[in-house]
């Protein structure tokens, strides 16, 4: 597999089944990283095809797939969205929502190429600030994103209601 055999391209409607497969795989990985993570509901899973179709059609979103051209197989994805903020400065930001590369294809520069493609999209949209969320316990994300310049700015915490009541 040469570097040239991997294509990063905009997703199409024909890719949706594979995108859903990969998104579910990503969520399963995240849940293994952190057992406290909320699980994806059946309703959410059933709605994924329509959600991804919407991103493909949205001019303020970029959904890309990584394809192994030799195997004619989608092996990764990236999703970035421009978000607009009426109540905050900056007035818009880029949000990296999903990044995934199948395990057998990692350490080949594919993730870097996906991220670069999303950053080019954000730049074309006039975005200057990029944000993302990642799961605590995802050791890959905890290393890669800070190394690229991302800094913690908000912590999302959760607790069991009864446990908090007992501690009061």
C-alpha positions as CSV (number, residue, x, y, z in Angstrom):
1,X,0.0,0.0,0.0
2,X,1.6,3.2,-1.1
3,X,0.8,6.7,0.0
4,X,-0.7,7.3,-3.4
5,X,-3.2,4.5,-3.0
6,X,-5.1,6.4,-0.3
7,X,-7.6,9.0,-1.6
8,X,-9.2,11.7,0.7
9,X,-12.3,12.9,-1.0
10,X,-15.7,14.4,-0.3
11,X,-18.3,11.8,0.8
12,X,-21.2,11.0,-1.5
13,X,-24.6,9.5,-0.9
14,X,-23.2,6.1,-2.1
15,X,-20.8,6.2,0.9
16,X,-23.4,6.5,3.6
17,X,-23.6,2.9,4.6
18,X,-19.9,2.7,5.1
19,X,-19.8,6.0,6.9
20,X,-22.5,4.7,9.3
21,X,-20.4,1.5,9.8
22,X,-17.3,3.6,10.6
23,X,-19.2,6.0,12.9
24,X,-20.6,3.1,14.9
25,X,-17.1,1.7,15.1
26,X,-15.8,5.0,16.3
27,X,-18.4,5.2,19.1
28,X,-17.6,1.6,20.2
29,X,-14.0,2.6,20.5
30,X,-14.9,5.7,22.5
31,X,-17.0,3.7,24.8
32,X,-14.1,1.3,25.4
33,X,-11.9,4.3,26.3
34,X,-14.3,5.6,28.8
35,X,-17.0,3.4,30.4
36,X,-18.9,6.5,31.7
37,X,-19.7,7.7,28.2
38,X,-23.3,7.9,27.3
39,X,-24.3,5.1,24.8
40,X,-25.7,5.8,21.4
41,X,-29.5,5.1,21.3
42,X,-31.1,2.9,18.7
43,X,-33.0,6.0,17.5
44,X,-29.7,7.8,17.0
45,X,-28.2,4.8,15.1
46,X,-31.3,4.6,12.9
47,X,-31.0,8.3,12.2
48,X,-27.3,8.3,11.2
49,X,-27.9,7.8,7.4
50,X,-30.1,10.9,7.3
51,X,-27.7,12.9,9.5
52,X,-24.8,12.1,7.2
53,X,-26.8,12.8,4.1
54,X,-27.5,16.2,5.6
55,X,-23.8,16.9,6.2
56,X,-23.0,15.9,2.6
57,X,-25.6,18.5,1.4
58,X,-24.7,21.2,3.9
59,X,-22.4,23.9,2.5
60,X,-21.1,24.6,6.0
61,X,-20.1,21.0,6.6
62,X,-17.4,18.9,5.0
63,X,-17.7,15.1,5.3
64,X,-14.7,13.4,3.7
65,X,-13.8,9.7,3.4
66,X,-10.4,8.1,3.2
67,X,-10.5,5.4,0.5
68,X,-8.0,2.6,-0.2
69,X,-8.0,2.9,-3.9
70,X,-6.3,-0.5,-4.4
71,X,-8.9,-2.3,-2.3
72,X,-11.8,0.0,-3.4
73,X,-12.7,0.3,0.3
74,X,-13.5,3.3,2.6
75,X,-11.1,3.0,5.6
76,X,-11.7,6.3,7.4
77,X,-13.6,9.5,7.6
78,X,-13.5,13.1,8.8
79,X,-16.3,15.5,9.6
80,X,-15.9,19.2,10.1
81,X,-18.6,21.9,10.5
82,X,-18.7,25.6,10.5
83,X,-20.5,26.8,13.6
84,X,-22.0,30.3,14.0
85,X,-22.1,32.1,17.3
86,X,-24.4,35.1,18.0
87,X,-23.6,35.2,21.7
88,X,-19.8,34.7,21.5
89,X,-16.7,36.0,19.9
90,X,-15.4,34.7,17.6
91,X,-18.7,34.8,15.6
92,X,-17.8,31.5,13.9
93,X,-15.6,28.5,14.5
94,X,-14.7,25.3,12.9
95,X,-15.7,22.1,14.7
96,X,-14.0,18.8,14.0
97,X,-16.7,16.3,14.9
98,X,-15.4,12.9,13.8
99,X,-12.1,11.5,12.8
100,X,-11.5,7.8,12.2
101,X,-9.0,5.6,10.4
102,X,-9.4,1.8,10.5
103,X,-6.8,0.2,12.6
104,X,-5.0,-1.6,9.8
105,X,-4.4,1.7,8.1
106,X,-3.1,3.8,10.9
107,X,0.4,5.3,11.0
108,X,0.4,5.9,7.3
109,X,-0.4,9.6,7.4
110,X,-4.1,9.2,6.6
111,X,-5.4,11.0,9.7
112,X,-3.1,13.9,9.0
113,X,-4.4,14.1,5.5
114,X,-8.0,14.0,6.7
115,X,-7.3,16.8,9.2
116,X,-5.5,18.9,6.7
117,X,-8.4,18.6,4.2
118,X,-10.8,19.8,7.0
119,X,-8.5,22.7,7.9
120,X,-8.4,23.7,4.2
121,X,-12.2,23.7,4.2
122,X,-12.4,25.8,7.3
123,X,-9.8,28.3,5.9
124,X,-11.9,28.6,2.7
125,X,-14.9,29.5,4.9
126,X,-13.0,32.2,6.7
127,X,-12.7,30.3,10.0
128,X,-9.8,31.2,12.2
129,X,-10.6,29.1,15.4
130,X,-11.0,25.4,15.4
131,X,-12.5,23.3,18.3
132,X,-13.2,19.7,19.0
133,X,-14.3,17.3,21.7
134,X,-12.6,14.0,22.5
135,X,-13.2,11.3,25.1
136,X,-11.2,11.3,28.3
137,X,-9.3,8.1,28.2
138,X,-8.7,8.1,24.5
139,X,-4.9,8.1,24.7
140,X,-4.5,8.8,21.0
141,X,-6.6,11.9,21.1
142,X,-5.1,13.0,24.4
143,X,-1.7,13.1,22.7
144,X,-2.4,14.1,19.1
145,X,-4.8,17.1,19.6
146,X,-2.6,18.9,22.2
147,X,0.4,18.3,20.0
148,X,-1.4,20.1,17.2
149,X,-2.1,23.1,19.4
150,X,-5.5,22.3,20.9
151,X,-5.9,23.4,24.5
152,X,-8.5,22.4,27.1
153,X,-11.1,25.1,27.5
154,X,-14.2,23.4,28.9
155,X,-14.7,20.2,30.9
156,X,-17.9,18.2,30.7
157,X,-18.5,16.2,33.8
158,X,-21.3,13.9,34.8
159,X,-22.5,12.1,38.0
160,X,-25.2,9.8,39.2
161,X,-27.9,11.8,40.9
162,X,-28.1,9.5,43.9
163,X,-24.3,9.5,44.4
164,X,-24.3,13.3,44.5
165,X,-27.2,13.3,46.9
166,X,-25.4,10.9,49.2
167,X,-22.3,13.1,49.3
168,X,-24.2,16.3,50.2
